[in-house]
Amino acid sequence: MKKLLLFILLISAATTAQTTISGTITDSKKQPLMGVNVYLEGTYDGAMSDVDGNFTFTTSETEMVILLASFVGYEEFRREADVSTLNKVTISLRESMNELNTVVLSAGSFSAGDSSKASALKPLDIVTTAGAVGDVLGALQTLPGTTANPEDGRLFVRGGTADETQIFIDGNRVFSPYIPTTGNIPTRGRFSPFLFDGITFSTGGYSAEYGDALSSILLLNTTNFPTQEETEVQLMSVGFGGGNTQIWDDNSLSVNATYINLAPYNDLVPQNNQFIDPYQSFNGEAVYRHKTDKGLFKAYGAFSYSDFSLIQEDIDIEDGFFLGLRNRNYYGNLNYNGELSQSWDVQAALSVSRDHTDLNIKTTTLENAETAAHAKLKLSKRYNNYFKLFFGAEQFAIHSNEKVLFENQPFQTRINQYNTGAFAEAEIFASKELAFKIGGRADYFNTTQKATLSPRLSAAISLSESSQLSAAYGMFHQQIDNSILQYDSSLETETAQHYILNFLHKKNNRMLRAEAYYKKYDHLLTYDSAMPSFDSSYSNDGNGYAAGLDLFWRDEQSIKNLEYWISYSCLDTERLYRNYPETATPAFATDHNLSIVTKYWMEDLQSQVGFTYNYSSGRPFTNANENGFLNDTTASFQSLDFNWAYLIDDQKILYLSISNVLGRDNVFGYQYSNTPDVQGQFDRRTIGQAADRFIFVGFFWTIGGKDNQLDNL
């Protein structure tokens, strides 16, 4: 009898220890989900939801438990609670943000990288675009939002000057990104495209992480870690170059060097400039990488040297005047990206730059030396796939020293500029169809001893699986250039507000982007003399605006072996700044810009041929024989560029590029004489291209690598 009573008590205890857990599972639209796996963490207790999304199971667990629900394509549900409260639970699963049709915040931003959903260019488009001649900046000028200034070569974006675009490598500021030249000789970027695998070009509304730029930023990311060792040899009609990559254990080193000398080329192809010492340059770069347990350390270093001298044409000087330029530039940065924990990431970066330029003009000698540094710390917190937060701080320091010898009279100026910045930004995904980015930054400038605040906001909403609409707003500040601050260090920062509306459609290897924008300028620099000088009167009384529409279409699908893209920009801009006597459209801005880029692979000939057609409407200039300021426009700019790449074998490519195939005589402006003739008219000199066309021949040979050069085409 006692044994029977004990058995009954044990059964009763076991029965009362069982707790029923039940509930219903739906998606974000309240539709039931079938087949969801629901269970208690660390146990075998669980069940699958039925066709109505219902589930039920029992457990002997007591007190606090963790209930999990997982389903392919959805975020994992996790709730810690007392087991007694998990009866008739309502669970709503959110779709995973890793799916391909997740909305992307793309307003104002172009990406080059195969991993980017909104990628407009591939990294190798940089070296295979006709007319770009392997220059990162040249290829980007085929994108909408840029204004063609072929005699300059720098990036002019949406009515902004080239100085309004800042360039970063691995998150570090590049203080002198362009090789200096004189008028009518386009510059190039200092860096080789072969070391980069990710490019983001923002034409406006960019992240709060970046400041001190009114119009645009260009982000270049070096290759994280190479997949193979190889040696590259480049033989060109204008010089030679090479590179090598070595990998050992968790380390790798890539080096690249190029020497350019235009003397032989100038002897073969007539030039409009009378060179004394033809242009020559040497560029060397290296990237060292080390993989740690939780991150990657990279060290990037670059050195460039260039010099040339010529007789600069001048309408008031019959034989022209002498101009000589020599530049040395050193740049290096250190960068670490890694995990602090499962949800925390850290980026620490430091860059240092030293730029030295010697310039001789007529009887004036100028020596400019600039030393600059940028330190940055950024922390990122991923709470889940729907909410991410990052914040950080950075410090800029720029020391500029300029010595001028004018007709044996020495002058010297110097300026120390410091900028302390802090930023924070949050990415919020309400769903796969709706996302926001909210943030801002604060900057303190030592020259004005004032702080500025810059709010940033962007949002995107999905219209269908292949289309979306996004918008962005931002306030942007930029310090006046050191060449002006050396005369008046009390000048305030210039400001711009961006308003952007973007439509993106991407499907079946076709992309359409349409973006409308409005940009309002305030506190622009003004002065009352022909050139900035000691006795000029400076102020921040300038203002302006830029409004327009950018269109981009890329198609890699419609015609076999053919890919092409079409860019068009319509720009309306005016400003009162610098020494302008009245509000006017700047001389560097054009109302209409069109680029058509094509690439066609010919299987039988193992060749790729490409054409690039560029068109820009006329640019404003001041006709001295008519009343008014910037009262006339030049003829339109047009250029047809061609390239041909022949695949000799898997590792060798023969490359030919011809810029301005038709030899069109493009005009960029005019220089007028200082005194009129007897009829009261001013003579003028045409400012045109340095040469009617540029012909480039190159041979590229990869030794030791396993990649097929066909992939590069």
C-alpha positions, 0 to 999 in steps of 0.5 A, spaced: 500 500 500 505 504 501 509 503 495 502 504 491 501 511 494 508 513 493 508 511 485 501 515 485 505 521 488 511 521 483 506 520 477 502 526 480 509 530 481 511 529 474 504 531 471 504 538 475 511 539 473 509 539 466 508 546 463 504 548 456 507 553 452 503 555 446 502 561 441 501 564 434 507 566 429 506 571 424 510 575 419 510 583 419 504 583 415 500 579 420 500 573 416 501 566 419 507 562 418 508 555 417 514 551 419 517 555 424 521 552 429 520 554 436 524 551 442 527 553 449 534 554 448 538 548 451 533 543 451 529 538 446 523 541 448 519 545 442 515 544 436 513 547 429 508 551 427 502 549 423 498 552 417 495 557 421 501 559 425 500 556 431 504 551 436 504 548 442 509 543 446 510 542 454 516 542 458 519 540 465 523 547 465 521 551 471 523 559 472 526 563 467 527 560 460 529 563 453 524 562 448 527 561 440 523 561 434 527 561 427 525 561 420 529 561 413 529 568 411 527 571 417 530 574 423 531 570 429 526 571 435 528 571 442 525 572 449 527 571 456 521 570 461 518 566 466 516 559 463 509 560 466 508 566 462 509 563 455 502 561 454 498 564 448 504 567 446 504 572 440 510 572 436 511 576 429 518 575 425 521 580 421 524 579 414 532 578 414 535 584 412 540 579 408 536 578 403 537 581 396 531 585 396 532 589 402 532 597 401 539 600 400 540 608 402 543 610 395 541 618 395 547 622 392 552 616 392 555 611 387 559 605 388 564 601 385 564 594 387 561 587 385 558 587 392 554 593 392 547 592 390 547 599 387 554 599 384 554 603 378 561 602 376 566 596 377 573 597 379 576 595 373 571 600 369 577 605 371 582 602 367 578 600 361 574 606 360 576 610 354 579 616 355 580 615 362 587 612 361 587 608 367 586 615 372 580 614 377 578 621 377 578 620 369 573 614 369 568 618 375 567 624 370 563 619 366 558 619 371 552 624 372 553 630 377 560 631 374 562 637 370 567 636 364 573 641 365 578 637 361 583 642 361 583 641 369 582 634 370 579 635 377 572 633 380 567 638 379 561 636 382 554 639 382 556 646 381 561 646 386 569 647 385 574 642 385 576 644 392 569 642 395 571 635 394 575 631 399 578 624 397 579 619 403 583 612 402 581 607 407 577 612 411 583 617 412 583 624 408 588 625 403 590 632 403 594 633 396 590 628 392 592 631 385 599 632 381 600 639 381 600 642 374 599 649 370 593 652 366 591 648 360 595 641 362 590 637 366 592 634 372 591 626 375 590 623 381 596 620 385 594 613 386 594 607 382 587 604 381 590 597 381 591 597 389 583 599 390 577 594 390 572 599 393 570 606 391 564 610 393 563 617 390 558 621 393 555 627 389 552 630 395 548 628 402 553 624 404 554 621 411 556 625 418 562 621 418 565 626 413 566 633 414 570 639 411 567 638 404 561 642 401 560 638 395 562 631 395 567 626 397 570 620 394 572 614 398 577 609 396 579 602 399 585 598 398 584 591 397 583 588 404 587 581 403 590 579 396 588 572 394 594 570 390 602 572 389 603 576 382 608 580 379 605 586 374 609 589 368 607 595 364 610 598 358 607 604 356 608 609 350 609 614 356 613 610 361 613 604 364 611 601 371 610 594 375 608 591 381 608 585 386 604 582 391 607 577 396 603 573 401 606 569 407 602 567 413 597 572 415 601 578 412 601 581 405 605 586 401 603 589 395 608 595 391 606 599 385 611 604 381 610 608 375 615 612 371 612 617 366 616 621 361 613 625 356 619 627 352 619 622 347 611 622 346 612 630 345 617 629 339 612 624 336 605 628 337 605 636 336 603 639 342 600 646 343 605 648 349 612 649 348 616 645 353 623 646 356 623 640 360 617 635 358 613 633 364 616 627 368 613 623 374 615 618 379 610 614 383 611 609 388 605 606 393 605 600 398 600 596 402 602 592 408 596 588 411 596 583 417 590 579 419 589 578 426 584 574 430 579 579 430 581 584 425 585 587 419 591 592 420 593 596 413 599 600 412 599 604 406 604 609 403 606 613 397 611 617 394 610 622 388 615 626 384 613 631 378 617 636 374 616 640 368 618 647 365 615 651 359 614 657 356 607 659 358 603 663 352 600 670 354 597 675 350 600 681 353 607 678 352 609 676 345 614 670 347 610 668 353 614 667 360 617 662 363 614 657 368 617 651 372 614 647 377 617 641 381 613 637 386 614 632 392 609 629 396 609 623 401 603 620 404 602 614 409 596 612 413 595 606 418 588 603 419 585 598 423 578 595 423 576 589 428 571 586 432 571 588 440 565 583 441 560 580 437 556 586 436 562 592 437 567 594 431 572 599 432 576 602 426 582 606 428 586 610 423 592 615 422 594 619 416 600 623 415 602 628 409 608 632 406 607 636 400 612 641 397 612 645 391 617 649 388 614 654 383 618 659 378 613 664 374 617 670 370 621 673 376 617 670 382 619 664 386 614 661 390 616 655 395 610 652 399 610 646 404 604 643 407 604 638 413 598 635 415 595 629 419 589 626 420 587 621 426 580 618 427 577 613 432 570 610 430 566 605 434 560 601 431 555 597 435 550 592 431 544 591 436 540 587 431 540 587 423 534 593 424 538 598 428 546 599 427 549 605 431 556 608 430 560 614 433 567 617 433 571 623 433 577 625 429 582 631 429 585 634 423 592 638 423 595 642 417 601 647 417 602 651 411 608 655 410 609 659 404 615 663 401 615 668 396 621 672 392 618 677 388 623 681 384 628 680 390 623 682 395 622 676 400 615 675 403 613 669 408 606 667 411 604 661 415 598 658 418 596 653 423 589 650 422 586 645 427 579 642 426 576 637 432 570 633 429 565 628 433 560 624 429 554 619 430 549 616 426 544 611 426 541 606 421 534 604 422 531 599 418 523 599 420 522 593 415 526 591 408 522 596 405 523 602 409 530 605 412 533 611 415 539 614 417 539 619 422 546 623 424 550 629 425 557 632 426 560 637 430 566 641 428 571 646 432 575 650 428 581 653 431 582 659 426 575 662 428 574 659 435 567 657 433 563 650 433 559 648 427 553 643 427 551 639 421 545 635 421 544 629 416 538 625 414 536 620 409 531 615 408 529 610 403 523 606 401 522 600 396 517 601 391 518 594 388 523 588 388 527 592 383 525 599 385 526 604 390 525 611 392 530 615 397 531 622 399 537 626 403 538 632 407 544 635 410 548 641 412 555 641 410 561 646 412 568 647 409 574 651 412 577 656 407 583 654 404 590 655 407 592 660 401 587 665 403 587 664 411 594 666 411 592 673 409 586 673 414 585 667 419 578 670 422 574 667 416 568 663 418 567 656 414 563 656 408 556 652 408 552 648 404 545 645 404 543 639 400 536 636 398 536 630 394 531 626 391 533 619 388 529 614 384 533 607 383 531 601 379 536 595 378 534 588 374 537 583 370 543 587 369 540 593 368 540 600 372 537 606 372 538 612 377 534 619 376 536 624 382 534 631 383 537 636 387 538 643 390 544 646 394 544 652 397 551 656 399 552 661 404 558 664 407 562 664 401 569 667 401 569 674 397 575 679 396 575 685 392 582 684 388 584 681 382 588 676 386 588 674 393 593 678 397 596 682 403 592 688 402 585 685 399 579 685 403 576 679 405 569 677 408 564 671 408 558 675 404 558 670 398 552 666 397 549 661 391 545 655 389 546 649 384 540 645 382 539 640 377 537 633 375 542 627 374 540 621 370 544 614 369 543 608 365 547 602 365 545 596 361 549 589 361 544 585 358 540 587 352 546 585 347 551 580 347 558 582 349 556 589 349 555 593 356 554 601 356 552 606 360 549 613 359 550 619 364 546 626 363 546 632 367 542 638 367 545 644 372 543 651 373 547 654 378 549 661 380 554 664 385 557 670 388 564 669 391 571 670 390 572 677 386 565 676 382 562 683 382 555 680 381 551 673 382 553 669 375 554 662 373 561 660 374 566 659 368 567 652 370 560 650 370 556 647 364 548 647 363 548 640 360 553 634 360 553 627 357 557 621 357 556 615 353 561 609 354 561 603 351 565 596 351 564 590 346 568 584 347 569 580 340 570 573 341 574 571 335 579 577 335 580 576 343 579 583 343 575 588 347 573 595 344 570 601 347 568 608 345 567 614 350 563 620 347 563 626 352 559 632 350 558 639 355 555 645 353 558 652 352 562 655 358 561 662 361 566 667 360 567 674 360 567 677 353 571 684 354 568 687 348 561 686 350 558 689 357 557 685 363 560 680 367 561 672 364 556 675 359 558 670 353 559 662 352 564 658 349 562 653 343 560 646 346 566 641 348 565 634 344 570 629 344 570 621 342 575 617 345 577 610 343 580 604 346 582 597 344 585 591 348 587 585 345 588 579 350 595 576 347 594 570 352 591 569 359 596 573 362 598 579 357 594 584 354 596 589 349 592 596 350 591 602 345 587 608 347 586 615 343 583 621 346 579 626 342 580 621 336 577 626 331 582 632 333 576 637 335 579 643 337 575 644 343 575 651 347 575 652 354 575 660 354 579 666 352 584 671 355 584 678 353 589 683 352 590 688 358 589 694 353 585 695 347 587 697 340 585 703 336 578 701 335 577 700 342 577 692 342 581 688 346 585 682 342 584 675 345 587 668 345 584 662 345 585 657 351 584 650 348 587 643 349 594 642 350 594 637 344 589 635 339 589 628 341 592 623 346 595 616 344 597 611 349 599 604 348 601 599 353 603 592 354 600 589 361 603 582 363 601 579 370 607 574 372 605 568 377 598 570 378 592 565 376 587 570 374 585 570 367 586 577 364 580 576 360 576 577 367 579 584 367 576 586 361 
